[in-house]
Amino acid sequence: MTKDNRNCTPSQPPEQQPRILIAEDNLMNQKVSLLLLKRLGYQADAVVSGVEALAALRQVPYNLVLMDCHMPEMDGFDATVAIRNGSANVMDPSVPIVALTADAMPENRDKCIKLGMSDYLTKPIDASALKAVLARWLTDAQA
């Protein structure tokens, strides 16, 4: 972690900070994502499937979802489609969804965007790329 990222914390009290959901079935990737977010000053909740992500989004008004593309039960692609088309009955069908994938090919990024994902991060997650995505999508939530 660079010195730059160590002091990048949101300025609001915890109850006013953006809420982030991580949908990731790999526990090591989940832990890394949670740690990176913590170092950037955010707290997040984690689930292991698209089904669990939809359930969480029905209960909590998350400001952003980091969505693994390939998970058991329901992958991130199907979960995103259900969120966007309204069939999932989540609190905010327009919540920013950031794809998490090991597939860095441009056509995969295009697929994610066409299915309704807002942005795209490759794994392993780079702290500066994550910071840029959070700045891009959480600006309104922090204002």
C-alpha positions in Angstrom: 0.0 0.0 0.0 1.4 3.3 -0.9 1.5 6.3 1.4 -1.0 7.9 -0.9 -3.6 5.3 -0.2 -3.1 5.0 3.6 -4.8 8.3 4.4 -7.6 8.2 1.9 -10.6 7.9 4.2 -14.1 9.2 3.7 -14.7 12.3 5.9 -18.2 11.4 7.1 -19.0 9.6 10.4 -19.5 5.8 9.9 -23.3 6.0 9.8 -23.1 8.4 6.8 -20.4 6.6 4.9 -21.3 4.8 1.6 -22.3 1.2 2.1 -20.5 -1.3 -0.1 -21.4 -4.9 -0.9 -18.8 -7.5 -2.1 -20.3 -10.5 -3.9 -17.3 -12.9 -4.2 -17.2 -16.6 -3.7 -13.5 -17.0 -3.3 -12.8 -16.3 0.4 -9.2 -15.1 -0.2 -10.4 -12.6 -2.8 -13.1 -11.6 -0.4 -10.6 -10.9 2.4 -8.3 -9.0 0.1 -11.2 -6.8 -1.1 -12.4 -6.2 2.5 -8.8 -5.3 3.5 -8.3 -2.9 0.6 -11.6 -1.2 1.3 -10.7 -0.9 5.0 -7.4 0.7 4.2 -9.2 3.2 2.0 -11.5 4.0 4.9 -14.6 2.0 3.9 -16.5 -0.8 5.5 -18.2 -3.4 3.5 -20.3 -6.5 3.7 -19.5 -9.7 1.8 -21.6 -12.5 0.3 -20.6 -15.6 -1.7 -23.1 -15.7 -4.5 -25.5 -13.7 -6.7 -28.4 -15.2 -4.8 -27.0 -13.8 -1.5 -26.2 -10.5 -3.2 -29.8 -10.1 -4.3 -31.0 -10.9 -0.8 -28.7 -8.4 0.8 -29.7 -5.7 -1.7 -33.4 -6.3 -0.8 -32.5 -5.5 2.9 -29.8 -2.8 2.8 -29.5 0.4 0.8 -26.0 -0.2 -0.6 -24.3 2.5 -2.5 -22.1 0.2 -4.6 -21.7 -3.5 -5.4 -18.4 -5.2 -6.3 -19.7 -8.2 -8.2 -17.7 -11.2 -9.1 -18.7 -12.4 -12.5 -18.3 -16.2 -11.9 -20.0 -17.5 -8.7 -22.0 -20.6 -7.8 -25.8 -20.6 -7.6 -26.1 -17.4 -9.6 -23.2 -15.6 -11.3 -22.6 -11.9 -11.4 -24.0 -11.6 -14.9 -27.4 -13.1 -14.0 -27.5 -11.2 -10.7 -26.9 -7.9 -12.6 -29.6 -8.6 -15.1 -32.1 -9.4 -12.3 -31.1 -6.2 -10.5 -31.4 -4.0 -13.6 -34.7 -5.4 -15.0 -36.4 -5.2 -11.6 -37.2 -8.9 -11.2 -34.9 -9.0 -8.1 -37.0 -6.5 -6.2 -33.9 -4.8 -4.7 -34.0 -1.5 -2.9 -32.1 0.4 -5.7 -32.1 -1.2 -9.1 -29.7 1.5 -10.3 -27.0 0.8 -7.7 -23.6 1.0 -9.3 -22.3 -2.5 -10.0 -18.6 -3.0 -10.6 -17.6 -6.2 -12.2 -14.8 -8.2 -10.6 -13.1 -10.7 -13.0 -9.8 -12.3 -13.8 -10.7 -12.0 -17.5 -9.1 -8.8 -18.7 -10.1 -9.2 -22.3 -11.9 -6.2 -23.9 -14.8 -8.3 -25.0 -15.4 -9.4 -21.4 -15.5 -5.7 -20.3 -18.0 -5.0 -23.1 -20.2 -7.9 -22.0 -20.3 -6.6 -18.5 -21.2 -3.1 -19.5 -23.9 -4.4 -22.0 -25.5 -6.5 -19.2 -25.8 -3.4 -17.0 -22.7 -3.3 -14.9 -21.4 0.2 -14.3 -17.7 -0.4 -14.3 -15.1 -3.1 -14.4 -12.1 -4.2 -12.3 -9.7 -7.1 -12.9 -8.4 -9.4 -10.3 -6.2 -9.3 -8.5 -7.6 -5.9 -7.5 -5.2 -3.0 -7.7 -5.6 -0.6 -4.9 -5.3 2.5 -7.1 -7.8 1.1 -9.6 -10.2 0.4 -6.8 -9.7 3.9 -5.4 -10.5 5.4 -8.8 -13.7 3.3 -9.2 -14.9 4.3 -5.7 -14.2 8.0 -6.4 -16.0 7.7 -9.7 -19.2 6.0 -8.4 -19.4 7.1 -4.7 -19.1 10.9 -5.3 -22.9 11.5 -5.0 -23.2 9.2 -1.9 -20.5 11.2 -0.1 -21.7 14.7 -1.1 
